[in-house]
Every structure is written in C-alpha cells, then in structure tokens.
Amino acid sequence: MAGHRPIIVAHRGLHERHPENSLAAFSAACEQGIVWCECDVQLSADGVEVVIHDETLNRTTTGKGPVIAQSWSALGKLRLLDADGNPTEQLIPSLDQVLRTPRSCRFMVETKPLLGDRILGIAHKVLKKRGLLQSFHATDMELARRSLGRRMDCAVLADEPVEAPDPVRRLHVDYHALDKRTLKRLTAAGISVGAWTVNESKQIRKLIRWGVEVIVTDRPLLARSILERL
C-alpha cells in the first residue's frame, strides 16, 4: 500500500448513503471507485466473525444487548438501522459475506476484541482477499504477522503515536494526535503511517501534503476529490 498518493479508505463503507458496515455500503463504495473499505469485526456466541462496530446491537440494529451473547443464526436475521435509526432491508453481515464482495474491493479489517490464536483464522481470510488486518491489540497483530509472514499486511491502531512493534511496521493513528514532525520521525524509522477518521477538507488536505500513506474517512468521495485536485 506504500506510495506517494495516500490510500483513501471508506470508513465502514459508503455510509453517507447506506447503513454503516453493511453490504450495501461496501458495494456502493466499490461502485464509486473507492477500492478500500474499512470494516469492524466482533464475535458471535458461537464464534462467527460478525461485521459490526459496537459490542452491543442497540445503536446500529433492530436487536438489543451484547453481540457476543447471541448466535450467528440469530444475529444474521437482524436488520441494520439507517442514520435516523429506522430499520432498513440490510442485515448484519458476517466477515465471510463481506469478503465475498467483488475482487476489486479490498478491506481493512479491524478486529475489536483481543483474540489471541483466534486471530490467525481471520488473518488467513484477510490475506486471501489481499486486505489489511488492524487492531488496537498489538499482540494480535504481532502474532498474525509472525505466523503468516511478510505477505500479511498488519497495522497497529493507536489513539496517539507509538512505536509500532516488530515485525509490524504500520501504525494507524487518530489524526488529532498526529503532527508533521512526528510523522517525519516515524517514517524515518521505517514505519508506515495512516490516519483516522479524517472528515474535514482542511485536515484532509493537510495530511495529504504531509505524506501520510492511509486516510480513513467517513467522506471518501470528498477525500478523493481533494486528492485529485492536489
């Protein structure tokens, strides 16, 4: 993913128009030419990888309670809510369903819980899709990278700049905590730096000029237009 032009990533898909983390949101992003989408993974009670951001169902679905308290057979029947809280025809997808989207669409998959060895099954799926695996749990990313080798692209997520642990040399950080000097220092140390979640035009332009490698945004079409103009 390295290069002079940053990769624009649709945060939870094109959810300006569709429910976040829905198959429709991911497909819409791809149809608009946004190659990369970010999605979030929680686990069901029976160990199925479920694409949903929150630990609970309340905010984004017609269900209630913890995701991990319900089986996949129950979760897969729940409808996703739109931005106004109204039920849609979109259902909660599994990671397998998301990764079956067209080959041209690539995914930045964030695992939310600490998984230990359980991360390896997910890592294999992401690698097969030519995607990227990321987590706030650095130990999971280290395990995935050491087990699958250099082909497995991993990133450590952080609220503020930290040294990405070997062999993971990619850091995705909250853009509020990133400055040009820190970016230059991390890059000089061989760490690839991405920023999340960047939605304002001014900040997008600044990060592009600074040379970040990844911009995760709720407004990928805006970010792409700014990138094209610059």
N, C-alpha and C positions, 0 to 999 in steps of 0.2 A: 504493500500500500504506500510505500515511500514515493516521494516525488515533490516537485516544486509547487504544484497545484494541490490544495488540500482536498481530501475526500469529503464530500457533503453527505451526511448521513441523516435520513429521515427518522427522527426520534419517535419510536412506537408507530412507525408508518406515517402515511399522509393523513394525520388525524385532525387536520383542519376540516376535513370533509367526511371522515368516517370515524367510527369508534376506535380509540387507541388500541394497539395490539390486536387488531382484527385482520382477518384475511383480506377484507376489502381495502383496508388502509395500506397494507403492504402491496397489494396488486396495483392500487391506484398510483403509488409512488413509482413503481416499475413502469407503468404505462406512461407516466410523465417524464421518464428518462432518468429518474433518481435511482441509481444502481444499488446503493447501500441503504438498508433499513436496520434500525436498532429494535430489538425486542427483549422482553424480560421473561425469566423462567422461574416459576415456583413448582413445588412438587405436590401431587395429589396424595391422598391417604394410601393408595396402592402403588405409589412410586412413579406415576406417569408424569412426564415433564409438561407442565401447563404454561401457556404463554399468557401471563398476566403480571402486572407490576406489583400490586399490593399483596400483602399477606392475607388480607381479607377480601371478600367478594363484594362488600357493601357499596363501594364507590362506583364501580365500573360495570356491575352485572345486576341481573334480577335476583341473585342469590344473596344470602347473608352468612356471616361467620367466616372462620378461617378456611383458606383454600385447602390446607393440609388435612382438614377434618373430613373431607368428602372424597369419594372415589371418582375416578375419571368418568365412569358411566353416568354419574350424576352431574359432574361439572360440565361435561361436553354438551349438556342439554340446556345450559343457562344462556340466556340472551345478553348481549352486551348493550350498554346504555350509550346514547349519544351525549354530546356535550351539555345538553339541557337536562339530562337524567331520564330521558324517555327510552323505553325498550326499542331495539332495532331487530332486524332479521338476522343479524350476525351473532354467531355462537362463539363461546370461548374456544379457541383453537389449542391443539396440542403442538408441541415443538415439531413433531413429525409432520403434521399437516402444514405448518408454516414452511418447513424446509422443502416441501414438495412443490412450492411455487416455481415459476419458470426459472430455468438455469441462469438466465441473465440477471436475476435478482439475487443479491448477496446479503448476508445477515451478520450483524454484530450482536451476538447473543450474550446477554448479561444474566448470569446465574445469581439469584438473590440469596438463598441460604448457603451456609457453609456445608460443603458436600463431601469432602474427603475423597476416597476412592470412587465415589459415585460420580465424580466429575468426569471420569475417563470415558464413560459411555456417551455422555453429551459431547465431549471433545471429539470423539470419532465422528459423530454426526455432523458437527460443525465443519470439521476438516473436509469431509466428503463433499460438502456444499461449497467449499472454498471460502468459508466465512472466517470470522474472528470471534474468539471467546474472551469475555471480560468479566471481572468480578471485583468487589471490594475486598474479597478474601484472597490475599496474595498467595497463601499457601496452596489454595486450589489451582491457581494459575501456574505456580511453580511445578506442581505435580503433573499437570497436563502437558506442559512444555517439556519437562524431563522425560516423560513417558512416551510422547509422540514425536519428539524431536523438532528440528527447525521448521518443518512443514507446518507445525501447529502454531498459528498466529494468536498470541495471547496479549492481553493488556491488563494492567492493574488499575483499577479505578480508585480515585482519591479525592477527598474534599480540598486538599491543598497539596502543593508539590512535595513529593517524597522521592527518594532514590528507588527506582524500580529494581526489584531483586533479580539477581541472576537466576536462571537464564532468561527471564522475562525482561525485555528491553523496551517495552512500550508502556507509556503512562498516559492515562486519560484523566484529566483533572477538571474540576469546577473552574470555569473560565474566570469567575470573580477573583480567584486566588492566583491567577497567572499574570505575570508581568514579563516584559520583553527581556529583561536581564536574566530572570530565572529560566525562561525558555532557552536563551542562548547557552546558559550553563548546562542545562540538561542535554541539549542537543550536542554540545561539545563532548559530553560524557558518553555519547553513543546511544542516548535514549530518544526514541520517537515519541513526540508529544501530541496529544489530541486534547480538545476542549469540549466541555458540555455545560449546560444546554444553552446555546447561544442564539438568541431570538431577535435582538435589536440590530438594525442596519449598521449603526456606528460601531458596535462591538464586532460584528461580522467582518466589516472592512478592516478593522484594526488587526484582528487575528490573522486574516489573510495576508496582510502586509508583513506581519511579524514572521510568518512562515510556519504556522502550526500544520501538522500533517492531516489532522482529522477535525472536522467541525460537526458536532452533533447538534441538531436544531429541530425545533417544532415547526420551523418555517423553511423547509428545504428549497422550495421554489424561489423564495426571496433570496436565500443564500446563493443559489446557483446564478440568479440574475446579477447579483453583485459581483460574483466571481467572474462572470463573463465580461462585465463592464471593465473590471480592473485588469 
